[in-house]
Amino acid sequence: MRRREFITVIGGAAATWPTWPIAAQQSTRPVVALINGGAADALVRQAAAFRKGLGETGYDEEKNVTVEYHLLAGQYALLPDLLDSLIRRRVAVIRTPGSTPAALAAKAATATIPIVFGVGDDPVALGLIANFAKPGGNVTGINFFAFQVTAKRLGLMHELLPKATRFAVLVNPDNAPSTESTSNEIKKAAHDLGVDVLFFNASTSAEIDTAFTAMARERVDAVFIGGDSFFLGRRVQFSTLAIRDKLPASFPAREMVEAGLLMSYGTSLADMFRQVGIYTGSILNGTKPTDLPVLQSTKLEFVINLQTARSLQIEIPPTLLARADEVIE
């Protein structure tokens, strides 16, 4: 079996990473860079979906394209140095699926290298594009409604936990766009439902531990975890803490529920990554970003972990189980 090379950016320097394959770089192959704020083991399904999208446009890591995966594990401060390196090497495309900070930093760093984003916020309001139909400039991508469904997710939690009145909301202050959107939407939804919300911040693993200790002290009834790629990479930690403290918890992505959280509701991240792969391949085939309209991903998933519900002694109404896209036994 041919030796493969691996690369990531940790602490601002290239490092060996024995999890994510990158085809050996050749001068004849275009190089595309994927930037995400999470960790490798949390993005296995999404990476496969991205490769599938690339394949639909005729590109294969083993044959005709070099793919670099730069995962920041929540260290958003590394973005300037990383982008400076990518721009100096003149990579063919920069992709930032699931990371609004990376998308904004990439747009600020280059007006020439094509950028394909996947963001949960309105990309026009963020200043990434001029409009959905004609993005303009070197930026296009996918809008996947991460924050427009915040009220719906809180509503589903309230339906699952009708006696809950105090919800902890955990956000990552280092991901400012996500924090602001989550905070604004959750306050409106909580007011409409007549429940109280208490906000907690965490941007490191240690701060997640501290936040859960504070939640227990405040005697919250459940935890609403804001969408963030770093948080997704800490899914085992979240599951362990939620089980320890007997706290029902939710997240936008199904991977958290597979790890042990009670429920998730949000856009399919795998579908979004596939679409980013298709757009990346289209650009490699000569299509200009400005000619690729920004797509809106509408495939939503509602997932419940029935085993976790039983351990928390939560009886889920049959009508709610029937509405779930998947129930994990």
NORWO-V778388 format. One record per residue. N is the residue number from 1. PHI is phi in whole degrees, 0 to 359 (NA if undefined). OMEGA is omega in radians with two decimals (999 if undefined). D_CENTER is the distance of its C-alpha to the mean C-alpha in Angstrom with 2 decimals. Layout:
n: (N N)
phi: (PHI PHI)
omega: (OMEGA OMEGA)
d_center: (D_CENTER D_CENTER)
This chain:
n: (1 2 3 4 5 6 7 8 9 10 11 12 13 14 15 16 17 18 19 20 21 22 23 24 25 26 27 28 29 30 31 32 33 34 35 36 37 38 39 40 41 42 43 44 45 46 47 48 49 50 51 52 53 54 55 56 57 58 59 60 61 62 63 64 65 66 67 68 69 70 71 72 73 74 75 76 77 78 79 80 81 82 83 84 85 86 87 88 89 90 91 92 93 94 95 96 97 98 99 100 101 102 103 104 105 106 107 108 109 110 111 112 113 114 115 116 117 118 119 120 121 122 123 124 125 126 127 128 129 130 131 132 133 134 135 136 137 138 139 140 141 142 143 144 145 146 147 148 149 150 151 152 153 154 155 156 157 158 159 160 161 162 163 164 165 166 167 168 169 170 171 172 173 174 175 176 177 178 179 180 181 182 183 184 185 186 187 188 189 190 191 192 193 194 195 196 197 198 199 200 201 202 203 204 205 206 207 208 209 210 211 212 213 214 215 216 217 218 219 220 221 222 223 224 225 226 227 228 229 230 231 232 233 234 235 236 237 238 239 240 241 242 243 244 245 246 247 248 249 250 251 252 253 254 255 256 257 258 259 260 261 262 263 264 265 266 267 268 269 270 271 272 273 274 275 276 277 278 279 280 281 282 283 284 285 286 287 288 289 290 291 292 293 294 295 296 297 298 299 300 301 302 303 304 305 306 307 308 309 310 311 312 313 314 315 316 317 318 319 320 321 322 323 324 325 326 327 328 329)
phi: (NA 294 294 255 255 229 210 207 238 231 62 84 227 292 216 291 219 277 232 254 281 229 299 305 293 232 297 276 262 290 251 241 245 254 245 215 275 264 236 301 291 272 240 299 297 293 296 296 293 299 296 297 298 302 298 293 253 98 245 221 303 279 235 220 207 256 247 252 249 249 251 268 50 84 270 295 295 282 303 302 294 298 294 300 295 296 292 298 276 55 299 284 214 250 242 228 293 79 219 297 303 292 296 294 294 295 298 291 273 213 251 241 289 300 237 242 258 219 235 272 275 292 292 289 298 288 87 284 223 280 200 292 288 230 302 81 66 252 236 208 159 235 255 246 55 293 256 293 260 301 298 296 295 295 297 294 298 294 292 291 233 298 269 286 235 238 250 278 241 255 229 256 296 287 252 302 300 295 299 295 296 300 298 296 290 289 296 295 295 296 298 295 274 74 241 263 233 242 264 227 249 202 229 221 299 296 289 296 302 298 297 293 297 293 298 298 295 276 56 287 268 198 237 253 265 294 294 194 292 295 301 300 290 253 298 293 298 299 297 299 292 295 292 302 266 53 248 296 219 225 211 290 248 297 302 293 289 298 277 134 289 291 206 217 210 172 293 293 294 298 295 296 298 298 294 297 297 297 294 299 296 298 293 298 277 113 286 280 307 295 267 252 297 291 269 247 282 242 278 258 232 244 237 237 263 292 296 295 301 296 294 268 58 255 266 272 302 305 296 285 300 293 275 290 286 208 242 272 280)
omega: (-3.08 3.12 3.08 3.09 -3.12 3.14 2.96 3.04 3.10 3.14 3.05 -3.11 3.10 -3.11 3.08 -3.08 -2.97 -3.14 -3.02 -3.09 2.98 3.14 -3.13 -3.03 3.09 -3.06 -3.10 -3.10 2.99 3.12 3.06 -3.06 3.06 3.13 3.11 -3.10 -3.05 -3.10 -3.01 -3.01 3.13 -3.02 -3.11 -3.13 -3.11 3.12 3.09 3.12 3.09 3.14 3.09 3.10 3.06 -3.12 3.13 3.11 3.04 -3.10 -3.07 -3.14 -3.11 -2.98 -2.90 3.08 3.04 -3.14 3.07 3.11 -3.14 -3.08 -2.94 -3.12 3.10 -3.10 -3.07 3.11 3.13 -3.02 -3.11 -3.13 3.13 -3.11 3.08 3.11 -3.12 -3.13 3.11 3.12 3.08 3.06 -3.02 -3.11 2.99 3.13 -3.09 -3.10 3.08 -3.12 3.09 3.10 3.14 3.13 3.14 3.13 3.14 3.13 3.13 -3.04 -3.08 3.07 -3.07 -3.14 3.12 3.13 3.06 -3.09 2.91 -3.03 3.13 3.11 3.05 -3.08 3.06 3.12 3.12 -3.08 3.14 -3.07 3.09 3.05 -3.03 -3.05 -3.14 -3.03 -3.10 3.08 -3.03 -3.00 2.99 3.11 -3.02 3.01 -2.97 2.93 -3.14 -3.00 3.06 -3.13 -3.14 -3.13 3.13 -3.13 3.10 3.11 3.10 3.09 -3.13 3.09 3.08 -3.02 -3.03 -3.13 -3.12 -3.14 -3.14 -3.12 2.99 3.08 -3.10 -3.14 3.12 -3.09 3.09 3.06 -2.98 -3.14 3.13 -3.13 -3.12 -3.12 3.13 -3.10 -3.11 -3.08 -3.07 3.11 3.12 -3.10 -3.13 3.11 -3.13 -3.12 -3.12 3.12 3.12 3.08 3.08 -3.05 3.10 -3.14 3.03 3.09 3.07 3.10 3.14 -3.13 3.03 3.08 -3.12 -3.13 3.14 3.06 3.12 3.10 3.12 3.13 3.14 3.11 3.09 -3.12 -3.09 -3.09 3.08 -3.06 -3.13 3.13 3.14 -3.08 3.07 3.10 3.14 3.12 3.13 -3.01 3.12 3.09 3.13 -3.13 -3.13 -3.12 -3.13 3.10 3.13 -3.07 3.12 -3.11 2.99 -3.08 3.12 3.14 -3.14 -3.00 -3.07 -3.09 3.11 -3.14 3.08 3.12 3.08 3.09 -3.02 -3.04 3.01 3.02 -3.13 3.13 3.04 3.13 3.13 3.12 3.10 3.12 3.10 -3.14 3.06 3.09 3.12 3.14 3.09 3.11 3.11 3.11 3.09 3.12 3.02 3.11 3.12 3.12 -3.12 3.11 3.11 -3.12 3.09 -3.11 3.06 -3.11 -3.04 3.13 -3.10 -3.13 3.03 -3.03 3.13 3.04 -3.07 3.11 3.10 3.12 3.13 -3.12 3.11 -3.12 3.09 3.10 -3.09 3.14 3.13 3.14 3.12 3.07 -3.12 -3.14 -3.12 3.06 3.10 3.05 3.14 -3.11 999)
d_center: (32.74 31.85 30.21 26.67 25.26 22.05 20.49 17.86 18.17 18.91 21.17 21.68 23.43 22.99 23.05 23.63 20.72 22.07 19.02 17.58 20.35 21.27 24.46 27.27 27.28 30.23 31.61 31.77 28.09 25.52 22.75 19.17 16.58 12.83 11.14 7.87 7.93 7.62 10.57 12.26 13.12 9.73 8.96 12.48 12.11 9.61 12.03 14.89 13.72 13.46 16.91 18.18 17.47 19.22 21.99 22.61 23.65 25.83 23.88 23.78 22.81 26.12 28.19 27.38 24.16 22.78 19.03 17.84 14.58 14.10 11.72 12.39 11.79 11.42 14.50 13.78 17.57 17.72 16.41 19.96 21.67 19.17 19.37 23.12 23.46 21.64 23.74 26.91 26.38 25.83 22.98 23.00 19.45 16.42 13.01 9.87 7.22 3.83 6.24 8.99 11.23 11.46 12.29 14.85 16.28 16.75 18.51 20.66 21.56 22.78 24.39 25.38 22.73 20.66 17.00 14.54 11.42 8.59 8.31 8.48 11.74 15.03 15.27 19.03 18.96 16.75 19.47 17.53 19.88 23.30 22.69 20.84 23.86 24.77 21.96 24.53 24.46 22.21 18.81 17.36 14.28 12.36 11.84 9.88 11.36 8.77 11.67 14.62 14.33 14.37 18.14 18.11 15.99 18.42 21.23 20.42 20.34 23.64 25.05 24.26 25.72 28.48 30.17 27.21 27.89 25.93 22.14 20.35 17.23 15.18 13.26 12.55 15.31 14.25 11.37 14.11 12.82 10.34 13.29 15.81 14.33 13.69 17.14 18.95 17.83 18.33 21.76 22.93 21.88 23.46 26.61 26.95 26.63 28.93 26.85 26.28 23.03 22.97 20.31 19.37 17.60 16.10 14.78 16.30 17.07 20.52 19.44 17.45 20.81 22.71 20.71 21.41 25.02 25.29 23.90 26.58 29.14 28.30 28.61 25.57 25.40 21.67 18.28 15.55 12.36 10.34 6.66 5.52 4.18 7.98 8.60 6.95 9.29 12.02 12.10 15.79 16.77 15.49 17.31 20.37 20.67 20.28 22.89 25.10 25.22 25.40 22.67 20.95 17.23 14.36 10.56 8.63 7.77 10.97 10.53 11.46 14.45 15.48 15.73 17.92 16.48 18.45 16.24 13.02 12.93 10.49 9.85 9.92 6.90 9.90 11.89 9.74 9.78 13.45 14.21 12.96 15.28 18.04 17.97 18.03 21.02 22.66 22.70 24.14 26.73 27.81 26.09 25.46 22.11 24.18 25.43 22.06 21.22 17.71 16.68 15.32 13.43 15.29 14.75 13.99 14.18 16.06 16.40 18.97 20.06 23.82 24.78 22.96 24.63 27.95 27.57 26.92 29.83 27.92 29.57 27.24 29.19 29.93 28.97 25.39 25.23 26.53 23.72 20.95 19.48 19.67 21.55 21.16 24.70)
